[in-house]
Amino acid sequence: QVQLVESGGGLVQPGGSLRLSCTASTGSIFSTAAMGWYREGPGKEREVVAFVTHDGSTNYANTAKGRFTVSRDITKNTLYLQMNSLKSEDAAVYYCNEPENYFSGTYGWGQGTQVTVSS
């Protein structure tokens, strides 16, 4: 499996912004049908937040629409998640991997990156 590495999390005030990044220790993160972002909040199940398919189409969970933007830079082998207007309920550990309907198991789960939203 290709190991994923997430970064960019941190502490931000409500209404603030963060940009998360995802890359791989070795190999391409864009060799499968889609790649996206999950989050796992305290006491909650891991859920898909947004993803981009091989042809560049993007999809968002209702909670992310209008605030989050998923993008990719294939030349840098990096997936991004721009998060704006952050709310307390966005606080979670964010992971990247193939979204559920596209999951092939090609990539191992990384350690995630913690996003904390607090004043």
Contacts in CASP RR format, 6 or more apart in sequence:
PFRMAT RR
TARGET T0000
AUTHOR 0000-0000-0000
METHOD contacts of the structure
MODEL  1
QVQLVESGGGLVQPGGSLRLSCTASTGSIFSTAAMGWYREGPGKEREVVA
FVTHDGSTNYANTAKGRFTVSRDITKNTLYLQMNSLKSEDAAVYYCNEPE
NYFSGTYGWGQGTQVTVSS
1 105 0 8 1.000
1 106 0 8 1.000
1 107 0 8 1.000
1 108 0 8 1.000
2 24 0 8 1.000
2 25 0 8 1.000
2 26 0 8 1.000
2 27 0 8 1.000
2 28 0 8 1.000
2 29 0 8 1.000
2 106 0 8 1.000
2 107 0 8 1.000
2 108 0 8 1.000
3 24 0 8 1.000
3 25 0 8 1.000
3 26 0 8 1.000
3 107 0 8 1.000
3 108 0 8 1.000
3 110 0 8 1.000
4 22 0 8 1.000
4 23 0 8 1.000
4 24 0 8 1.000
4 29 0 8 1.000
4 95 0 8 1.000
4 96 0 8 1.000
4 97 0 8 1.000
4 107 0 8 1.000
4 108 0 8 1.000
4 109 0 8 1.000
4 110 0 8 1.000
5 22 0 8 1.000
5 23 0 8 1.000
5 24 0 8 1.000
5 25 0 8 1.000
5 110 0 8 1.000
5 111 0 8 1.000
6 20 0 8 1.000
6 21 0 8 1.000
6 22 0 8 1.000
6 94 0 8 1.000
6 95 0 8 1.000
6 96 0 8 1.000
6 110 0 8 1.000
6 111 0 8 1.000
6 112 0 8 1.000
6 113 0 8 1.000
7 20 0 8 1.000
7 21 0 8 1.000
7 22 0 8 1.000
7 113 0 8 1.000
8 18 0 8 1.000
8 19 0 8 1.000
8 20 0 8 1.000
8 21 0 8 1.000
8 113 0 8 1.000
9 18 0 8 1.000
9 20 0 8 1.000
9 94 0 8 1.000
9 113 0 8 1.000
9 114 0 8 1.000
9 115 0 8 1.000
10 18 0 8 1.000
10 113 0 8 1.000
10 114 0 8 1.000
10 115 0 8 1.000
10 116 0 8 1.000
11 116 0 8 1.000
11 117 0 8 1.000
11 118 0 8 1.000
12 18 0 8 1.000
12 86 0 8 1.000
12 115 0 8 1.000
12 116 0 8 1.000
12 117 0 8 1.000
13 117 0 8 1.000
13 118 0 8 1.000
13 119 0 8 1.000
14 86 0 8 1.000
14 87 0 8 1.000
14 88 0 8 1.000
14 117 0 8 1.000
14 118 0 8 1.000
14 119 0 8 1.000
15 84 0 8 1.000
15 85 0 8 1.000
15 86 0 8 1.000
15 87 0 8 1.000
15 117 0 8 1.000
16 84 0 8 1.000
16 85 0 8 1.000
16 86 0 8 1.000
16 117 0 8 1.000
17 82 0 8 1.000
17 83 0 8 1.000
17 84 0 8 1.000
17 85 0 8 1.000
17 86 0 8 1.000
18 82 0 8 1.000
18 83 0 8 1.000
18 86 0 8 1.000
18 115 0 8 1.000
19 80 0 8 1.000
19 81 0 8 1.000
19 82 0 8 1.000
19 83 0 8 1.000
20 37 0 8 1.000
20 80 0 8 1.000
20 81 0 8 1.000
20 83 0 8 1.000
20 94 0 8 1.000
20 96 0 8 1.000
20 113 0 8 1.000
20 115 0 8 1.000
21 78 0 8 1.000
21 79 0 8 1.000
21 80 0 8 1.000
22 29 0 8 1.000
22 35 0 8 1.000
22 36 0 8 1.000
22 37 0 8 1.000
22 78 0 8 1.000
22 79 0 8 1.000
22 80 0 8 1.000
22 81 0 8 1.000
22 96 0 8 1.000
23 29 0 8 1.000
23 76 0 8 1.000
23 77 0 8 1.000
23 78 0 8 1.000
23 79 0 8 1.000
24 77 0 8 1.000
24 107 0 8 1.000
27 77 0 8 1.000
28 77 0 8 1.000
29 35 0 8 1.000
29 77 0 8 1.000
29 78 0 8 1.000
29 79 0 8 1.000
29 96 0 8 1.000
29 107 0 8 1.000
30 54 0 8 1.000
30 72 0 8 1.000
30 74 0 8 1.000
30 77 0 8 1.000
30 79 0 8 1.000
31 106 0 8 1.000
32 54 0 8 1.000
32 98 0 8 1.000
32 102 0 8 1.000
32 104 0 8 1.000
32 106 0 8 1.000
32 107 0 8 1.000
33 53 0 8 1.000
33 54 0 8 1.000
33 98 0 8 1.000
33 102 0 8 1.000
33 104 0 8 1.000
34 51 0 8 1.000
34 52 0 8 1.000
34 53 0 8 1.000
34 54 0 8 1.000
34 98 0 8 1.000
34 99 0 8 1.000
34 101 0 8 1.000
34 102 0 8 1.000
35 51 0 8 1.000
35 52 0 8 1.000
35 72 0 8 1.000
35 79 0 8 1.000
35 96 0 8 1.000
35 97 0 8 1.000
35 98 0 8 1.000
35 99 0 8 1.000
36 48 0 8 1.000
36 49 0 8 1.000
36 50 0 8 1.000
36 51 0 8 1.000
36 52 0 8 1.000
36 70 0 8 1.000
36 79 0 8 1.000
36 81 0 8 1.000
36 96 0 8 1.000
36 97 0 8 1.000
36 98 0 8 1.000
36 99 0 8 1.000
37 48 0 8 1.000
37 49 0 8 1.000
37 50 0 8 1.000
37 51 0 8 1.000
37 70 0 8 1.000
37 79 0 8 1.000
37 81 0 8 1.000
37 94 0 8 1.000
37 95 0 8 1.000
37 96 0 8 1.000
38 46 0 8 1.000
38 47 0 8 1.000
38 48 0 8 1.000
38 49 0 8 1.000
38 94 0 8 1.000
38 95 0 8 1.000
38 96 0 8 1.000
38 97 0 8 1.000
39 46 0 8 1.000
39 47 0 8 1.000
39 49 0 8 1.000
39 90 0 8 1.000
39 92 0 8 1.000
39 93 0 8 1.000
39 94 0 8 1.000
39 95 0 8 1.000
39 115 0 8 1.000
40 46 0 8 1.000
40 47 0 8 1.000
40 92 0 8 1.000
40 93 0 8 1.000
40 95 0 8 1.000
41 91 0 8 1.000
41 92 0 8 1.000
41 93 0 8 1.000
42 91 0 8 1.000
42 92 0 8 1.000
44 92 0 8 1.000
46 95 0 8 1.000
47 61 0 8 1.000
48 61 0 8 1.000
48 99 0 8 1.000
48 100 0 8 1.000
49 60 0 8 1.000
49 61 0 8 1.000
49 63 0 8 1.000
49 64 0 8 1.000
49 68 0 8 1.000
49 81 0 8 1.000
49 94 0 8 1.000
50 58 0 8 1.000
50 59 0 8 1.000
50 60 0 8 1.000
50 61 0 8 1.000
50 64 0 8 1.000
50 68 0 8 1.000
50 69 0 8 1.000
50 70 0 8 1.000
50 81 0 8 1.000
51 58 0 8 1.000
51 59 0 8 1.000
51 70 0 8 1.000
51 98 0 8 1.000
51 99 0 8 1.000
51 102 0 8 1.000
52 58 0 8 1.000
52 59 0 8 1.000
52 70 0 8 1.000
52 71 0 8 1.000
52 72 0 8 1.000
52 79 0 8 1.000
53 59 0 8 1.000
53 102 0 8 1.000
56 72 0 8 1.000
58 69 0 8 1.000
58 70 0 8 1.000
58 71 0 8 1.000
59 99 0 8 1.000
60 66 0 8 1.000
60 68 0 8 1.000
60 70 0 8 1.000
63 89 0 8 1.000
63 90 0 8 1.000
67 83 0 8 1.000
67 84 0 8 1.000
67 85 0 8 1.000
67 86 0 8 1.000
68 81 0 8 1.000
68 82 0 8 1.000
68 83 0 8 1.000
68 84 0 8 1.000
69 80 0 8 1.000
69 81 0 8 1.000
69 82 0 8 1.000
69 84 0 8 1.000
70 79 0 8 1.000
70 80 0 8 1.000
70 81 0 8 1.000
70 82 0 8 1.000
71 79 0 8 1.000
71 80 0 8 1.000
71 82 0 8 1.000
72 78 0 8 1.000
72 79 0 8 1.000
72 80 0 8 1.000
73 80 0 8 1.000
79 96 0 8 1.000
81 94 0 8 1.000
83 90 0 8 1.000
83 115 0 8 1.000
86 115 0 8 1.000
86 117 0 8 1.000
87 117 0 8 1.000
88 117 0 8 1.000
88 118 0 8 1.000
89 117 0 8 1.000
90 115 0 8 1.000
90 117 0 8 1.000
91 115 0 8 1.000
91 116 0 8 1.000
91 117 0 8 1.000
91 118 0 8 1.000
92 114 0 8 1.000
92 115 0 8 1.000
93 112 0 8 1.000
93 113 0 8 1.000
93 114 0 8 1.000
93 115 0 8 1.000
94 112 0 8 1.000
94 113 0 8 1.000
94 114 0 8 1.000
94 115 0 8 1.000
95 109 0 8 1.000
95 110 0 8 1.000
95 112 0 8 1.000
96 110 0 8 1.000
96 112 0 8 1.000
97 103 0 8 1.000
97 107 0 8 1.000
97 108 0 8 1.000
97 109 0 8 1.000
98 104 0 8 1.000
98 105 0 8 1.000
98 106 0 8 1.000
98 107 0 8 1.000
END
